[in-house]
Amino acid sequence: MNANSSEIPMVQLLTVDGDFIEPKEHAVYGDIVRQLREADFLKFYRDMARIRRFDEEATALQRQGQMGLWVSAIGQEAAQIGSGYGVGPNDHIFPSYREHGVAITHGVDLMSIIKTFRGVNHGGWNPKENRFHLYAIVLGTQVLHATGYAMGINFEGLVGTGDPEKDLAVITYFGDGATAEGDVSEAFLFAATNNTPQVFFCQNNQWAISSPVGTQTKVPLYKRGEGFGVPGIRVDGNDVLACYAVTKKNMDDARNGKGPSLIEALTYRIGAHTTSDDPSKYRDPAEVAEWAAKDPLIRFERFLRKQGIGQDFFDEVKIAGDALAADLREKTFAMPEPPMELMFDHVYSEPHPLIEEQRAWLQGYEESLDGHDPISNGEETPRYGGTH
Amino acid sequence: MSNFAELSIAKAINAGIRKSMQDNSKVLVFGEDVAQLGGVFRVTEGLLDEFGSKRVFNSPIAESGIIGTAIGLAMRGFRPIAEIQFDGFIYPAFDQIVSQLAKLTNRSEGYFDMPVVVRVPYGGGIGAVEHHSESPEAYFAHTAGLRVVSPSNANDAYWMIQQAIESRDPVLFFEPKRRYWQKGQVNLDHAPMSLHTAATVRQGSDVTIATYGPMVVTALQAAENAAAEGINIEVIDIRSMSPIDFGHIVESVKRTGRLIVTHEASTFVSISSEIAAKIAELCFYHLEAPVIRVGGFDVPYPAAKLEELFLPDADRLMEAVDRVLAY
C-alpha cells in the first residue's frame, strides 16, 4: 500500500457530486456539520471563491513583473478554509507559506501577503493580534514554534479548565514535503511528551516541488505521528465540510486537554509549486485532470445548489471576486517601496552600535548622491521588469 | 557596603539564574539533563527543587527541538534559558538559532521580542572526547540579531547571566567549561558594568592583549611572565563577542601601539579576524606593529592528547609578544 492509496480510510462528508454522506464510523463529524447554518455554508463558499480569485490575480500580477514570486494554493481551498474556520477565535495558528486561505479566516489583510511576495517586507501583519503567525519559509521550523507556544499554554494552565473563554489550543500547518524535516518529527515528540493542546495539520498536496509524496514517506502521513504518541486521522482535503468538522473536533479536544493530534488532509496542488516552477516537466497531465475533476469549489457549489441556493448567490460571488481582483491590482501598482529603515529596524530591540553606524553611513551615502543613481545615471530604473 | 560571596564560575551562574527565576516567574530552564541531575556540569543544580518541574525540566535529546520550542515559549511571553549540553552539540539547532531565533524580531517588525538565552559550555582543556571541546562563537557572532557573550570570572558570570536573561534579544551565553571550578569574589549587590562592555583586567603600556572567556586567565599568566622580563602588558577581557566594545580596545591600542588578540577558536574568519580588521582601520596611525592573532590551529579540534599543542598557552602568547615588539 503506497502512501496515498485510495484504500486508506478517510473522513469524507461530501461526495464529488455534492451529496452529504453520514460518516458511519465518525458520527460526531456529522453532528458538527448539522450545527452549521446556511450562513456558515455561504461563508465557506464565499471565502473559497475569494481566495481562488485572489490566487489567480496574484499569479497574473507576478507574470506582469509585479511580484518576485507567487505561491499558488489553488486546489487546496477546502483544506484551508474548512480547517481555518474549525480553529477557535482565540486559538493560535502557525502557518507555512501557502496558507492564504487560512489567513483570511483570521482576518489577515491579503495585501500583507502580496507585500511578502513582492519583496516589500516579510509579512508585516501583527501575529499577536491576528493570532496568525508569520509565514515560515524554511520547512517545518514553525511546527516547533507552535509546539513551544502550546507548551507555554500548558504551563499557564489554560487547557481543560472547562471555561471556553480561557482554554486555548494551537494549530500548525505544513505540507507533505515538510514531514521529512527533522523539526517536524522533533515537534511530534515534544508535543506528545508535553501533552500539548495542539493540532498538526498536514496538507498532503502530493507534490514537494517535483518530488511526489512517495519520496518523503513510505507510510501514509496520517500515521507519521503514531510512533511519537500523536494519533492521526486522514480527511478528504477537497471536502470543506469534512476539513471543518475534523479540525473543529480535534481543536476542541486539544483545548480540553486531550493532547496533540495529527490531521492529514489529502488534497492536490493544481498549480505549480511557485511561479518559478514548471510542473509539465514532472507531472502527468492525466493526474492533474483527475484531481481537477475533484475541485473543492465545484463540489461545494453542487452541495449548495442541492440545498436550494440559487444562481443569484453565485453571481454575487463572481462580482465580488472581480472587484477584489481590481482592488488588488490597483493597490499593488500603488504600493510604495519600503523605507530604508525597514532593513535596520528591529534587528535588535535597542540601538546597536554596528547597525547604527551602518544605518548612518547608508543615509549619508544616499544623501551624497543627491537623488542621482550612479548606475543608471539619473534615469529611473523600474524595479520589476519594465513599465506597467 | 556590598555583600560578597566566594563562588566558582559554575556556582555563580547557578546563583545568577536562581536570582532571575526568583525575580521573574516567566524565566524557565530546560535542556538535556538539567533537572534532577542539574546538568552534566551541575550548573542548574537545585533549581528543580526550588522552582518545580513546570519551570525546570528535561528536554528530549533534540537540540533543534530545544531551540524551536524555546522560540515558541518566548512568543508566548516566557523567558527561556535553553542549555545546549556541549559546544559541539549545538549544530543540530543551527537553523533554529540563525534563521529563526536571530531573525524573528526583525521579520516581525518588532511584534516579537526573543528573550531567549542559549547557554553553551564551550572550549577545550578538559581532556574530553570529540565534539566536547569546541569554540563555535564566531558562527553566531556572524549572525545579525544575536548577542554573543562569555564571562571569564565568577563575578561576571553571576551578573552577565542575569543581564542576558533580562535582554529582550537572544543571547548566546558561552561558558568557559575548563574554568567552571575557578573561584572568585562575587559582589551580590552591584553589577560591574553592562553586558556588552569590555573590561581592562590588567593595565600595561607596551602591548595590549584582547581576549575573552577561558583565555583571560592565560593572558594574565603571560602578562605576569612578561613583567618578569620588564614588558608591561595590558589585558582586556572583551566579555562580548557581539557586539564588540571596540572603543575600549581602541583606547588601549592608542596607548600601547601593539595588539594581540587571542582565543581558543581557530583563527581563520574568527573573532580575532574581526578585531584585527577593525583596529587596523581605527588605529592605523597608532599601530607600531601589525595586529597578531593567536588562536587554535585551523584543523578540527584534535584528540585530547594533542589539545595542549592545539590550544594557545602563555608561552605562545609570549612568542607573539616578542613578534609585535620586534617591529
Chai-1 contact restraints between the chains, C-beta under 6 A:
chainA,res_idxA,chainB,res_idxB,connection_type,confidence,min_distance_angstrom,max_distance_angstrom,comment,restraint_id
A,H122,B,R107,contact,1.0,0.0,6.0,A-B,restraint_1
A,N126,B,Y111,contact,1.0,0.0,6.0,A-B,restraint_2
A,P127,B,Y111,contact,1.0,0.0,6.0,A-B,restraint_3
A,K128,B,Y111,contact,1.0,0.0,6.0,A-B,restraint_4
A,L134,B,S108,contact,1.0,0.0,6.0,A-B,restraint_5
A,V138,B,S99,contact,1.0,0.0,6.0,A-B,restraint_6
A,T141,B,Q100,contact,1.0,0.0,6.0,A-B,restraint_7
A,L144,B,G65,contact,1.0,0.0,6.0,A-B,restraint_8
A,L144,B,G68,contact,1.0,0.0,6.0,A-B,restraint_9
A,L144,B,T69,contact,1.0,0.0,6.0,A-B,restraint_10
A,H145,B,I71,contact,1.0,0.0,6.0,A-B,restraint_11
A,H145,B,G72,contact,1.0,0.0,6.0,A-B,restraint_12
A,T147,B,T69,contact,1.0,0.0,6.0,A-B,restraint_13
A,G148,B,T69,contact,1.0,0.0,6.0,A-B,restraint_14
A,G148,B,I71,contact,1.0,0.0,6.0,A-B,restraint_15
A,G148,B,G72,contact,1.0,0.0,6.0,A-B,restraint_16
A,G148,B,L73,contact,1.0,0.0,6.0,A-B,restraint_17
A,Y149,B,G72,contact,1.0,0.0,6.0,A-B,restraint_18
A,Y149,B,M75,contact,1.0,0.0,6.0,A-B,restraint_19
A,Y149,B,R76,contact,1.0,0.0,6.0,A-B,restraint_20
A,M151,B,T69,contact,1.0,0.0,6.0,A-B,restraint_21
A,G152,B,L73,contact,1.0,0.0,6.0,A-B,restraint_22
A,G152,B,R76,contact,1.0,0.0,6.0,A-B,restraint_23
A,G152,B,F78,contact,1.0,0.0,6.0,A-B,restraint_24
A,F155,B,K54,contact,1.0,0.0,6.0,A-B,restraint_25
A,D183,B,S64,contact,1.0,0.0,6.0,A-B,restraint_26
A,E186,B,A62,contact,1.0,0.0,6.0,A-B,restraint_27
A,E186,B,S64,contact,1.0,0.0,6.0,A-B,restraint_28
A,E186,B,G65,contact,1.0,0.0,6.0,A-B,restraint_29
A,L189,B,P60,contact,1.0,0.0,6.0,A-B,restraint_30
A,F190,B,G65,contact,1.0,0.0,6.0,A-B,restraint_31
A,F190,B,T69,contact,1.0,0.0,6.0,A-B,restraint_32
A,H346,B,T105,contact,1.0,0.0,6.0,A-B,restraint_33
A,H346,B,N106,contact,1.0,0.0,6.0,A-B,restraint_34
A,H346,B,E109,contact,1.0,0.0,6.0,A-B,restraint_35
A,H346,B,G110,contact,1.0,0.0,6.0,A-B,restraint_36
A,V347,B,N106,contact,1.0,0.0,6.0,A-B,restraint_37
A,V347,B,A144,contact,1.0,0.0,6.0,A-B,restraint_38
A,V347,B,G145,contact,1.0,0.0,6.0,A-B,restraint_39
A,Y348,B,D169,contact,1.0,0.0,6.0,A-B,restraint_40
A,S349,B,D113,contact,1.0,0.0,6.0,A-B,restraint_41
A,S349,B,R168,contact,1.0,0.0,6.0,A-B,restraint_42
A,S349,B,D169,contact,1.0,0.0,6.0,A-B,restraint_43
A,P353,B,P243,contact,1.0,0.0,6.0,A-B,restraint_44
A,L354,B,P243,contact,1.0,0.0,6.0,A-B,restraint_45
